[in-house]
Amino acid sequence: MSARVLKSVISLCLALLAGCAILFPLPAAGSPPQTTAPEELLKLSGDIGHPGGRLVVSLRAEPKTLNPLTAVDAPSREVILGAMQADLIHINRGTQLTEPALAKSWKVSPDGLQYSLTLRKGLRFSDGHPVDADDVLFSFRVYLDENVHATQRDLLIIGGKPLTVRKIDSWTVVFQLPKPYGVGERLFDGLAILPRHLLEKTYAEGQLAQAWPVSTSPSQWAGLGPFRLKEYVPGQKLVLERNPYYWKTDSNGNRLPYLSELVFLFVPSADAQVLRFQSGETDVISRLGAENFSALARQQRGYTMADAGPGLEYNFLFFNLNDLNEKVSAEVAGRQKWFREIKFRQAVSAAIDREAIVRLVYQGRGAPLWGPVTPGNRRWVDASVAHSPRSIEKARGLLKEASFSWSAGPDGSTTLLDAAGKPVEFSILTSSSNADRTKMANLIQDDLKQLGMRVQVVPLEFRSLIDRVTQTKEYEACVLGLASFDADPNSDMNVWLSSGGTHLWNPSQSRPATAWESEIDRLMEQQLAVTSFAQRKKLYDSVQEILAENQPMIFLASPDILVGAKNTVGNFRPAVLEPYILWNVEQLYLKSSTENSGR
């Protein structure tokens, strides 16, 4: 999103008065750092490592920014959130549960509307400047300012109103929610605390969205993550160095991180990343496809490959259920009638061989899906959603109930006909740059041929595909995938709410088109306001069951998280939440030759 430049400091003040958050007054940016209290560091469990060394990671593309306010591309997010910044309360990517971070503790009011966070005392940004409640207030002022267009702003708007924040003292802040919010303290994960001393002037000038490009001078950048900026070489690499003020230690009290440097090499293709890893130029590798993973696993010379199991990505087939204008042809209107028939969608689902997709697309390293919650999301899977095996017989029965029939051709083939005697034929769009989804579409084509459907697979450049689905609505069916950033269902609100822009089968509805979509809206809004996990789980289970019944998305499969690391890398514990291999980067270390020889 592009940021609009503020015209003057006066307009900035007006925007703040009209917006939204009531914030405690901040002292002047030029005031000297306060004397800090003794450091309240966070002690971590895990293997004790050795200080020093450089870890090299490859990125498929260069990060577009080092600014957490505007980072939306995966490379930027991996660098910023994985290594350079820190949040108040953190979601542990290994356990998928929240844990203390910059806030050492918090209390929630009985009505669930107030969160009182106590900050760790004595902490410093990576440039040595003290951190206190004023930095927290500044950060949330920025996140909530509509003129900044922070990507996180929507998460802080609850029931149409923004949360507010006030300062009690230098180490205590209180967040007031306009209504109970089921996501609870997970709200604070991913909201980096920004250095007011470096960014307040830029903010006042209306230039904050343009701040911190990858070419930023290290002296003008500061964060609270384990690493800080050292060097950027365009087209080649980004080098981070150890943050000497980092606020975590190992169980022996040694200050983390262990590594002296973290280097991101820009490697433009998956195959090139594999070659760099095989040659020893990089120390870890992730986001592997099944073929490359298998090739690396066959060798494993000096490195070890790991399958972390299904992640949070779900792939699916969906039909165009939009309300098309009256000018569409009778042919298009007839196909829309098929797609709107629930039994038609159920029949397609019954005919798809999900096990074959996992076997042939992912070489067995994946999981078949009958709903959006993958096996990797342990807390939210609804066990009552049926995992029905493929059944052509069941599919034919459903089509008969919906008044479809078959005609036999002279060559012995059969053609599925609708109630008007028209052959059932349609196209499935897929991304030409995603080989896995193209394979899925081709397998579905073969499966549906056994029902007498004539299906054509049409690969398109990804941007053109998204434009067809969300803008022009000129498509019939499509295979896509989405990946949740968190295990909590609120991360997918924009998918399930009928008004959501990624409610793909019929996005951005002014009002729900069907009764079952209206019920999903009600359940998702209700779980948003319930603070009990058991109650939220029951409500979200109901959403999953409605989706399984109505099949607006025919869920297919989820790939495993496939990664690898040199045997010299200690504390390597891949997770199924992003960032898969760097979520505990402060604990990664390089083993001594004696340790490594014992493997």
KAGI-V478016 format. One line per field, one symbol per residue. ss: DSSP state (H for helix, E for strand, C for the rest). phi: phi as a letter, one per 30 degrees, with the letter a starting at -180 (. if undefined). psi: psi as a letter, one per 40 degrees, with the letter a starting at -180 (. if undefined). Layout:
ss = ???
phi = ???
psi = ???
//
This chain:
ss = CCCCCCCCHHHHHHHHHHHCCCCCCCCCCCCCCCCCCCCCCEECCCCCCCCCCEEEEEECCCCCCCCCCCCCCHHHHHHHHHHHCCCCEEECCCCCCEEECCEEEEEECCCCCEEEEEECCCCECCCCCECCHHHHHHHHHHHHCCCCCCCCHHHHEECCEECEEEEEECCEEEEECCCCCCCHHHHHCCCCCCCHHHHHHHHHCCCHHHCCCCCCCHHHCCCCCCEEEEEEECCCEEEEEECCCCCEECCCCCECCCCCEEEEEECCCHHHHHHHHHCCCCCEECCCCHHHHHHHHCCCCCEEEEEEEECCEEEEEEECCCCCCCCCCHHHHHHHHHHHCHHHHHHHHHHCCHHHHHHHHCCCCEEECCCCCCCCCCCCCCCCCCCCCCCHHHHHHHHHHCCCEEEECCCCCEEEECCCCCECEEEEEEECCCHHHHHHHHHHHHHHHCCCCEEEEEEECHHHHHHHHHHHCCCCEEEEEEECCCCCHHHHHHHHCCCCCCCHHHCCCCCCCCHHHHHHHHHHHHHHCCCCHHHHHHHHHHHHHHHHHHCCEEEEEEEEEEEEEECCEECCCCCCCCCCCCCCHHHCEECCHHHHHCC
phi = .dcddddadddddddddddlcccdecddddddeddddedcdcccdkddccdjjbccbccdbdddaccddcdbdeddddddddbcbbbdbcddddcicdadbdddaabcdedicbccccdddidbddcjddcadddddeedddeddeddidddeedccbiibddbbbccadbbbbcccdaebediddeddicddcdddccddddddicddcdhdddededcbabcddbbdbabceibabccceddcdcbbddciddcddddbbccdcbdbddddddddddidccbbbhdddddddddddchcibbcbcdjedcdbcacbcdcddddddddddddddedddddeddddddddddcddddddcdchicabdbbadcdddcddcdcddddcddebddddddddddcidbbbccdcjdbbdcddcidddbaccdaddccdddddeddddedddddcidccccbdbeedddddddccdicacbacbbbbddbdddddceddcdddddcdddadhddaedbddddddedddddddcccdddddddddeddddddddchdbcdcabdddcbaaedddcidbdbccddeccdcddcdbcddddddddd
psi = hihhhididddddddddeddhhihiiiideiiiihiiihgihhiiihhaiiiihhhiiidiiidiehedehdiddddddddddeiiidhihhedeeiiiibdhdiiihideeehhhhhihieiiieeehihadddddddddddehdedfhdeddeehhfeiiiihihdaeehihhhidiihddaeedehegihihdddedddddefeddeifieeihdeeiiaeieiihdihhhecihhiihheeieiiaeeehhiididihhhhhheidddddddddeedidiiafiidddddddddcfheihihheihaehhiihiiheigiieeiiddddddddddehdddddddddehgddddddddefegahiieiehieegddehheehhghihhddddddddddefiiiihideeiihhiadeehihiiihiiheegdddddddddddddddeeehhhhhghiidddddddddcdfgidiihiiihieidheeefdeddhdeidfgdegifidihdiddddddddddddddehehdddddddddddddddddefdhhicihiihhiiiieehifhgiieiihdeedfddeiihiiddddee.
//
